[in-house]
Amino acid sequence: MSTSTVRVTTGRPNKIADDGVGRCSSRTRIAWLLRMSRIYGRDPELAVARRCAAAFPARYGQVTPSQISRWENGVLPVPYRIIRAYEDVLGLPEGQLTVAVDAVHQVRSVRAGAPRLDRDFDGGARLATELDELLDRCTGDAPVTGRDWDGMSARVLAMPHVYLPRRLWHSLAARLLGEMAVSRGRGYQRRWEALRRLQGHPVAREAIAGAVAEMVADPASQIVVDPLMLLVHDRQATQLLVDEVAAPTSERTLRAALVVCELAAGAGRFAPAEAATLSALARAHFVDDGVSEPARRAAADLVVALRPGRVDAPAVAGFDVAQTATVVAFAAAAEGALDGRGTSVGENRLLTRLVGELLFRQEIDVRLGAAVVLAASPFGDALADALAAALTGGSHRGEIADALGMVGAARHRPALEALLARRVPPPVATQAAFALGNVPGRTAHGVLLDALTRRGEPEVLRGLVYAAGMQNAHPVLQAAQRLDVPSEVRSAARWWLTRE
């Protein structure tokens, strides 16, 4: 017999915008995240809008139930101070909602510069003092947190004039990019957002483009896609993407550049001459028998994306019957694990849509955007539990392992470790290995070494080295250099050992 309390709200019913075909605005996603966080929060009293309004701290200003309704219906944009107030009132860690909202604005956006979630800083001496303190941290020798980078970058763009020597900008950009490449979770998101913001500063933009080019030009570099994706937001750096497709550093950087060029083409970033050059290069890679099958598929996708007059499909692709059943099952499991209801049809449909994007959308930025929102929502833990249970129960689906890597917690690592211990196809093992590197926590060195000695496929081995590198497992990385593995795997291990 269930003893859970059904949570309801008072006032007019919530009607989150839903067009039924997948074009779901950023404002709608933010509204859904705030409402779900309140309805399914730790304090059931706050599920009633008037009680939640009364609980808002005075320092955030007076809030009425009707304002909460309009914010959570997506009728009005939600200011930064209110999102911070939600975090305080609901007892959430600072940044859980604000970082997710910043990520929502990133998806399918190519605008660099000041954050859309305006921090609304007061100008004057206080802002200058705060920026000085943050710049001292970011240019010093002590560790810098994601929150520090977030605060520094937001204040740089809030100041009318900020001058730093070019040498210092290049040092800052290289450090920030390097930290972003080996960060996880909110730390990663905050550093990524900081880089995007700083691309709005003319000198910092040049420094970031230079740091990206330097990282990608290193044949041993193990982080390629994320740095290249930053170039999508820099209109003056698209030639770097074209150059990488024309003369790739490695097979891995070619595939990454092709994927990122597809994103940039969808955003209309290439001039006609660049698009024509890219199309010719992509066609040449597609018919080249020496190019790997994944890279050839990426080349074909880029050719399609560059076609003149191409019209993009709706935001939610038409999943096949099996995919639809999978999405619905995982969304239902996430929703069913919570102890109450109070949601509308549109809100439930949005949960399903986000799960579908996480599992089956091809665009990297869309998958990551869905993952950040789901992880920040009350459904995140339950969804991760369901994904882990599917893997533990015998599922060999790579997209489930990949999704778990984006929303999972430390307690979900055993599910990925067990998948790697089974005889699964190399593509699935590869996704599981990379996912293991992305979830919090650590895997025992013996488990990683056992997988390294049992698997022979280069991509799987590189994924295992990535997992070891992300948790600074130096003994595993040192052992990988002595094993009978391809030279590229030993090179990958050496690269990770040079990271601080």
C-alpha positions as CSV (number, residue, x, y, z in Angstrom):
1,M,0.0,0.0,0.0
2,S,1.4,3.4,-1.0
3,T,1.8,5.9,1.8
4,S,3.2,8.7,-0.4
5,T,1.6,12.1,-0.4
6,V,0.4,13.5,-3.7
7,R,1.8,17.0,-4.2
8,V,-0.4,19.5,-5.8
9,T,-0.4,23.2,-6.4
10,T,-3.0,25.9,-5.9
11,G,-4.1,28.5,-8.4
12,R,-4.5,28.2,-12.1
13,P,-3.3,24.9,-13.8
14,N,0.2,25.0,-15.1
15,K,0.4,24.9,-18.9
16,I,4.0,24.6,-20.1
17,A,4.2,25.4,-23.7
18,D,4.3,22.3,-25.9
19,D,3.9,22.3,-29.6
20,G,3.9,18.5,-29.9
21,V,6.6,18.3,-32.5
22,G,9.8,19.1,-30.6
23,R,10.4,22.8,-31.0
24,C,10.7,23.5,-27.3
25,S,12.0,26.9,-26.4
26,S,14.8,27.6,-23.9
27,R,12.3,29.5,-21.8
28,T,10.0,26.5,-21.7
29,R,12.8,24.2,-20.6
30,I,13.9,26.6,-17.9
31,A,10.3,26.9,-16.7
32,W,9.9,23.1,-16.5
33,L,13.2,22.8,-14.6
34,L,12.1,25.3,-12.0
35,R,8.6,23.9,-11.6
36,M,9.8,20.3,-11.3
37,S,12.4,21.3,-8.8
38,R,9.8,23.0,-6.6
39,I,7.0,20.4,-7.0
40,Y,9.3,17.4,-6.3
41,G,11.7,19.2,-3.9
42,R,12.6,18.0,-0.4
43,D,10.0,20.1,1.3
44,P,6.4,19.2,0.2
45,E,5.1,22.5,1.7
46,L,6.9,24.4,-1.1
47,A,4.9,22.6,-3.7
48,V,2.1,25.1,-2.9
49,A,3.0,28.3,-4.8
50,R,1.9,30.7,-2.1
51,R,3.9,28.9,0.6
52,C,6.9,28.9,-1.7
53,A,6.5,32.6,-2.4
54,A,6.3,33.4,1.3
55,A,9.6,31.4,1.9
56,F,11.7,33.5,-0.5
57,P,14.4,35.3,1.4
58,A,13.8,39.1,1.6
59,R,17.2,39.8,0.0
60,Y,15.8,38.5,-3.3
61,G,12.8,40.9,-3.2
62,Q,9.1,40.2,-2.7
63,V,7.7,37.4,-4.8
64,T,4.0,36.6,-5.4
65,P,2.3,33.3,-6.3
66,S,1.3,34.8,-9.7
67,Q,4.9,35.6,-10.5
68,I,5.9,32.0,-9.7
69,S,3.1,30.9,-12.0
70,R,4.3,33.1,-14.9
71,W,7.9,32.0,-14.5
72,E,7.0,28.4,-14.3
73,N,4.6,28.6,-17.3
74,G,7.4,30.1,-19.4
75,V,5.4,33.4,-19.8
76,L,8.1,35.5,-18.4
77,P,11.9,35.1,-18.5
78,V,13.4,34.3,-15.1
79,P,16.1,36.6,-13.8
80,Y,19.4,35.3,-12.3
81,R,18.5,36.5,-8.8
82,I,15.2,34.4,-8.9
83,I,17.0,31.3,-10.1
84,R,19.5,31.7,-7.2
85,A,16.5,32.2,-4.9
86,Y,15.0,28.9,-6.1
87,E,18.3,27.2,-5.2
88,D,18.3,28.8,-1.7
89,V,14.6,28.1,-1.0
90,L,14.7,24.5,-2.2
91,G,18.0,23.8,-0.4
92,L,19.9,23.0,-3.7
93,P,23.6,23.4,-4.1
94,E,24.6,26.8,-5.5
95,G,24.9,26.5,-9.3
96,Q,22.6,23.4,-9.7
97,L,20.0,25.4,-11.5
98,T,22.0,28.4,-12.7
99,V,24.5,26.2,-14.5
100,A,21.7,24.2,-16.1
101,V,20.0,27.4,-17.3
102,D,23.3,28.6,-18.8
103,A,23.6,25.3,-20.6
104,V,20.0,25.6,-21.9
105,H,21.0,28.9,-23.6
106,Q,24.0,27.2,-25.2
107,V,22.2,24.5,-27.1
108,R,21.8,25.4,-30.8
109,S,23.1,28.9,-30.0
110,V,26.2,30.4,-31.6
111,R,26.3,33.6,-29.7
112,A,29.4,34.2,-27.7
113,G,29.8,37.0,-25.2
114,A,27.8,38.1,-22.1
115,P,25.7,35.3,-20.5
116,R,22.0,35.4,-21.5
117,L,21.3,34.8,-17.9
118,D,22.3,38.3,-16.9
119,R,24.0,38.5,-13.5
120,D,22.9,42.1,-13.3
121,F,26.1,43.3,-11.6
122,D,26.2,46.7,-10.0
123,G,29.0,48.7,-11.6
124,G,31.6,50.7,-9.7
125,A,34.4,49.9,-7.3
126,R,32.9,46.7,-5.9
127,L,32.7,45.1,-9.3
128,A,36.3,46.1,-10.1
129,T,37.5,44.7,-6.7
130,E,35.7,41.4,-7.2
131,L,37.2,41.1,-10.7
132,D,40.7,41.9,-9.3
133,E,40.4,39.2,-6.7
134,L,39.1,36.6,-9.2
135,L,41.9,37.4,-11.8
136,D,44.5,37.0,-9.0
137,R,43.1,33.5,-8.4
138,C,42.9,32.6,-12.1
139,T,46.4,33.8,-12.8
140,G,48.0,32.4,-9.6
141,D,49.4,29.0,-8.8
142,A,46.6,27.7,-6.5
143,P,43.8,25.5,-7.9
144,V,40.9,27.5,-9.5
145,T,37.3,26.3,-9.1
146,G,34.7,26.3,-11.8
147,R,32.8,28.9,-9.7
148,D,35.9,31.1,-9.9
149,W,36.1,30.9,-13.7
150,D,32.3,31.5,-13.9
151,G,32.6,34.6,-11.7
152,M,35.6,36.0,-13.5
153,S,34.3,35.6,-17.0
154,A,30.9,37.1,-16.1
155,R,32.6,40.1,-14.6
156,V,35.0,40.6,-17.5
157,L,32.0,41.0,-19.8
158,A,30.1,43.2,-17.3
159,M,33.0,45.7,-17.2
160,P,32.9,48.4,-20.0
161,H,36.7,48.2,-20.4
162,V,39.0,45.4,-19.2
163,Y,42.7,45.4,-20.3
164,L,45.1,42.6,-19.8
165,P,48.4,42.0,-21.7
166,R,48.0,39.6,-24.6
167,R,50.5,37.3,-22.9
168,L,48.3,37.0,-19.9
169,W,45.1,36.4,-22.0
170,H,46.9,33.5,-23.7
171,S,48.0,32.1,-20.4
172,L,44.5,32.3,-19.0
173,A,42.9,30.8,-22.1
174,A,45.3,27.9,-22.2
175,R,44.8,27.2,-18.5
176,L,41.0,27.4,-18.7
177,L,40.8,25.2,-21.8
178,G,43.1,22.7,-20.2
179,E,41.0,22.5,-17.0
180,M,37.8,22.3,-19.0
181,A,39.1,19.3,-21.0
182,V,39.6,17.2,-17.8
183,S,36.6,18.4,-15.8
184,R,33.3,16.7,-15.0
185,G,29.8,17.8,-14.2
186,R,29.2,21.4,-13.1
187,G,32.9,22.1,-13.1
188,Y,33.0,21.3,-16.8
189,Q,29.9,23.3,-17.6
190,R,31.1,26.4,-15.7
191,R,34.5,26.3,-17.5
192,W,32.8,25.8,-20.9
193,E,30.5,28.7,-20.3
194,A,33.4,30.9,-19.2
195,L,35.2,30.1,-22.5
196,R,32.1,31.0,-24.5
197,R,31.8,34.3,-22.6
198,L,35.4,35.3,-23.0
199,Q,35.0,34.7,-26.8
200,G,33.1,37.9,-26.7
201,H,36.2,39.8,-25.7
202,P,38.3,40.6,-28.8
203,V,41.8,39.7,-27.3
204,A,40.5,36.8,-25.2
205,R,38.8,35.4,-28.4
206,E,42.1,35.3,-30.2
207,A,43.8,33.6,-27.3
208,I,41.1,31.0,-27.1
209,A,41.3,30.2,-30.8
210,G,45.1,29.9,-30.4
211,A,44.8,27.6,-27.5
212,V,42.3,25.4,-29.3
213,A,44.5,25.2,-32.4
214,E,47.5,24.3,-30.2
215,M,45.6,21.5,-28.4
216,V,44.2,20.0,-31.6
217,A,47.6,20.2,-33.3
218,D,49.1,17.9,-30.7
219,P,48.9,14.4,-32.2
220,A,48.8,12.9,-28.6
221,S,46.0,15.2,-27.4
222,Q,43.1,13.1,-26.1
223,I,40.5,15.9,-25.9
224,V,39.6,17.2,-29.4
225,V,35.8,17.5,-29.9
226,D,35.1,19.9,-27.0
227,P,37.8,22.4,-28.0
228,L,36.8,22.4,-31.6
229,M,33.1,23.0,-30.6
230,L,34.2,26.3,-29.2
231,L,35.1,27.4,-32.7
232,V,31.4,27.2,-33.8
233,H,30.9,30.3,-31.6
234,D,33.7,32.3,-33.2
235,R,32.9,33.7,-36.6
236,Q,36.5,34.6,-37.2
237,A,37.9,31.1,-36.4
238,T,35.9,28.9,-38.9
239,Q,38.9,28.7,-41.1
240,L,40.6,26.6,-38.4
241,L,37.8,24.0,-38.8
242,V,38.3,24.0,-42.6
243,D,42.0,23.6,-42.2
244,E,41.6,20.7,-39.9
245,V,39.4,18.9,-42.4
246,A,41.9,19.7,-45.2
247,A,45.0,18.5,-43.2
248,P,43.9,16.6,-40.1
249,T,46.4,16.0,-37.3
250,S,45.1,12.4,-37.0
251,E,42.2,10.2,-37.9
252,R,40.6,11.2,-34.6
253,T,40.8,14.9,-35.2
254,L,39.4,14.4,-38.7
255,R,36.3,12.8,-37.4
256,A,36.0,15.4,-34.7
257,A,36.4,18.2,-37.2
258,L,33.8,16.8,-39.5
259,V,31.3,16.4,-36.7
260,V,31.9,19.9,-35.5
261,C,31.7,21.3,-39.0
262,E,28.2,19.8,-39.3
263,L,27.2,21.8,-36.2
264,A,28.7,24.9,-37.6
265,A,27.0,24.4,-41.0
266,G,23.7,24.0,-39.3
267,A,24.3,27.4,-37.6
268,G,25.2,29.0,-40.9
269,R,28.7,29.7,-39.8
270,F,30.5,29.1,-43.2
271,A,30.7,31.6,-46.0
272,P,29.8,30.3,-49.4
273,A,33.4,29.8,-50.4
274,E,34.2,28.0,-47.2
275,A,31.1,25.8,-47.6
276,A,32.1,24.8,-51.1
277,T,35.6,24.0,-50.0
278,L,34.3,21.9,-47.1
279,S,31.9,20.0,-49.3
280,A,34.6,19.0,-51.7
281,L,36.9,18.0,-48.9
282,A,34.1,15.9,-47.2
283,R,33.3,14.2,-50.5
284,A,37.0,13.3,-51.0
285,H,37.1,11.8,-47.5
286,F,33.9,9.8,-48.1
287,V,35.4,8.0,-51.1
288,D,38.8,7.5,-49.5
289,D,39.1,3.8,-48.6
290,G,41.9,4.7,-46.2
291,V,39.5,6.7,-44.0
292,S,37.7,4.9,-41.2
293,E,34.0,4.1,-41.5
294,P,33.0,6.5,-38.6
295,A,34.9,9.3,-40.3
296,R,33.3,8.5,-43.7
297,R,29.8,8.6,-42.1
298,A,30.7,12.0,-40.6
299,A,31.8,13.2,-44.0
300,A,28.6,12.1,-45.6
301,D,26.6,13.9,-42.9
302,L,28.6,17.1,-43.5
303,V,27.9,17.0,-47.2
304,V,24.2,16.8,-46.5
305,A,24.4,19.6,-43.9
306,L,26.2,21.9,-46.5
307,R,23.5,21.5,-49.2
308,P,22.1,24.9,-50.2
309,G,18.6,25.5,-49.0
310,R,18.7,22.7,-46.6
311,V,15.8,22.8,-44.1
312,D,16.5,21.2,-40.7
313,A,14.1,18.7,-39.3
314,P,12.1,19.4,-36.1
315,A,14.1,19.4,-32.9
316,V,12.9,15.9,-32.0
317,A,13.8,13.3,-34.6
318,G,11.3,10.7,-35.6
319,F,12.5,7.7,-33.5
320,D,11.7,4.2,-34.7
321,V,9.3,2.0,-32.7
322,A,12.0,0.4,-30.6
323,Q,13.6,3.8,-29.7
324,T,10.3,5.3,-28.8
325,A,9.5,2.4,-26.5
326,T,12.9,2.8,-24.9
327,V,12.5,6.5,-24.3
328,V,9.0,6.1,-22.9
329,A,10.1,3.3,-20.5
330,F,13.0,5.3,-19.1
331,A,10.9,8.5,-18.7
332,A,8.2,6.5,-16.9
333,A,10.8,4.9,-14.6
334,A,12.2,8.3,-13.7
335,E,8.8,9.8,-13.0
336,G,7.5,6.7,-11.2
337,A,10.4,6.8,-8.7
338,L,9.3,10.1,-7.3
339,D,6.8,10.2,-4.4
340,G,4.1,12.4,-5.9
341,R,2.4,14.0,-8.9
342,G,1.1,17.4,-9.8
343,T,2.4,17.6,-13.4
344,S,0.5,18.3,-16.6
345,V,0.5,16.4,-19.8
346,G,2.8,18.9,-21.4
347,E,5.3,18.7,-18.5
348,N,5.3,14.9,-18.7
349,R,5.8,15.1,-22.5
350,L,8.8,17.4,-22.0
351,L,10.4,14.9,-19.6
352,T,10.0,12.2,-22.3
353,R,11.4,14.6,-24.9
354,L,14.5,15.3,-22.8
355,V,15.1,11.6,-22.3
356,G,14.7,11.1,-26.1
357,E,17.3,13.8,-26.8
358,L,19.7,12.3,-24.3
359,L,19.5,8.8,-25.7
360,F,19.1,9.2,-29.5
361,R,19.8,12.7,-30.8
362,Q,22.9,12.8,-33.0
363,E,23.9,16.4,-32.3
364,I,26.4,16.5,-29.4
365,D,25.2,19.9,-28.1
366,V,21.6,18.7,-27.9
367,R,22.5,15.6,-26.0
368,L,24.6,17.5,-23.5
369,G,22.0,20.1,-23.1
370,A,19.4,17.5,-22.3
371,A,21.7,15.8,-19.9
372,V,22.5,18.9,-17.9
373,V,18.8,19.7,-17.5
374,L,17.8,16.2,-16.5
375,A,20.8,15.9,-14.1
376,A,19.7,19.2,-12.4
377,S,16.1,18.1,-12.2
378,P,14.6,15.9,-9.5
379,F,14.3,13.1,-12.1
380,G,18.1,12.9,-12.7
381,D,19.0,10.4,-10.0
382,A,16.0,8.1,-10.8
383,L,16.8,8.2,-14.5
384,A,20.4,7.3,-13.8
385,D,19.3,4.4,-11.6
386,A,17.1,3.1,-14.4
387,L,19.9,3.3,-17.0
388,A,22.3,1.5,-14.6
389,A,19.7,-1.1,-13.9
390,A,19.2,-1.8,-17.6
391,L,23.0,-2.3,-18.1
392,T,23.2,-4.5,-15.0
393,G,20.3,-6.5,-16.3
394,G,22.1,-7.4,-19.4
395,S,21.5,-4.6,-21.9
396,H,24.3,-4.1,-24.4
397,R,23.1,-0.8,-25.8
398,G,25.8,1.7,-26.2
399,E,23.5,4.7,-26.1
400,I,22.4,3.7,-22.6
401,A,26.0,3.6,-21.4
402,D,26.7,6.9,-23.0
403,A,23.7,8.5,-21.4
404,L,24.7,7.1,-18.0
405,G,28.1,8.7,-18.4
406,M,26.3,12.1,-18.7
407,V,23.8,11.9,-15.9
408,G,25.2,9.2,-13.6
409,A,26.7,9.4,-10.1
410,A,29.6,7.6,-8.4
411,R,27.3,4.8,-7.3
412,H,26.5,4.0,-11.0
413,R,30.1,3.1,-11.9
414,P,29.7,-0.6,-11.1
415,A,27.1,-0.9,-13.9
416,L,29.6,0.4,-16.4
417,E,32.4,-1.7,-15.0
418,A,30.2,-4.8,-15.2
419,L,29.4,-4.0,-18.8
420,L,33.1,-3.8,-19.7
421,A,33.7,-7.1,-18.0
422,R,31.2,-8.8,-20.3
423,R,31.8,-9.9,-23.9
424,V,30.1,-6.9,-25.7
425,P,30.7,-5.5,-29.2
426,P,33.7,-3.1,-29.4
427,P,31.5,0.0,-30.1
428,V,29.5,-0.7,-26.9
429,A,32.6,-1.3,-24.9
430,T,34.1,1.9,-26.2
431,Q,31.1,4.0,-25.1
432,A,31.1,2.3,-21.7
433,A,34.8,3.1,-21.2
434,F,34.4,6.7,-22.1
435,A,31.3,6.9,-19.9
436,L,33.3,5.5,-17.0
437,G,35.6,8.5,-17.4
438,N,32.8,11.0,-17.2
439,V,30.9,9.9,-14.1
440,P,32.1,11.0,-10.7
441,G,34.1,8.7,-8.4
442,R,36.9,6.3,-9.0
443,T,37.3,2.7,-10.3
444,A,39.7,0.4,-8.7
445,H,43.0,0.2,-10.5
446,G,42.8,-3.6,-10.8
447,V,39.5,-3.3,-12.6
448,L,40.9,-0.9,-15.2
449,L,44.1,-3.0,-15.7
450,D,42.1,-6.2,-16.1
451,A,40.0,-4.5,-18.8
452,L,43.2,-3.2,-20.5
453,T,44.7,-6.6,-20.7
454,R,41.5,-8.3,-21.9
455,R,40.5,-5.9,-24.7
456,G,42.4,-5.6,-27.9
457,E,40.5,-3.0,-29.8
458,P,42.3,0.4,-30.0
459,E,39.2,2.5,-29.4
460,V,38.2,0.5,-26.4
461,L,41.7,0.7,-25.0
462,R,41.8,4.5,-25.6
463,G,38.5,4.8,-23.8
464,L,40.0,2.9,-20.8
465,V,43.0,5.1,-20.8
466,Y,40.6,8.1,-20.9
467,A,38.8,6.7,-17.8
468,A,42.1,6.2,-16.0
469,G,43.3,9.7,-17.0
470,M,40.1,11.4,-15.8
471,Q,40.6,9.9,-12.3
472,N,44.4,10.5,-12.3
473,A,45.1,6.8,-12.0
474,H,48.8,7.2,-12.7
475,P,49.8,3.5,-11.9
476,V,47.3,2.4,-14.6
477,L,48.5,4.9,-17.1
478,Q,52.1,3.9,-16.4
479,A,51.2,0.2,-16.8
480,A,49.4,0.9,-20.1
481,Q,52.8,2.1,-21.6
482,R,54.3,-1.3,-20.8
483,L,51.5,-3.4,-22.2
484,D,51.4,-4.9,-25.7
485,V,48.9,-2.3,-27.0
486,P,48.9,-0.2,-30.1
487,S,51.4,2.8,-30.1
488,E,48.5,5.3,-30.1
489,V,47.2,3.9,-26.8
490,R,50.7,4.2,-25.2
491,S,50.8,7.7,-26.6
492,A,47.5,8.5,-25.0
493,A,48.7,7.3,-21.7
494,R,51.8,9.5,-21.9
495,W,49.6,12.5,-22.7
496,W,47.5,11.9,-19.6
497,L,50.6,11.5,-17.4
498,T,51.7,15.0,-18.5
499,R,48.4,16.6,-17.3
500,E,48.5,18.2,-13.9
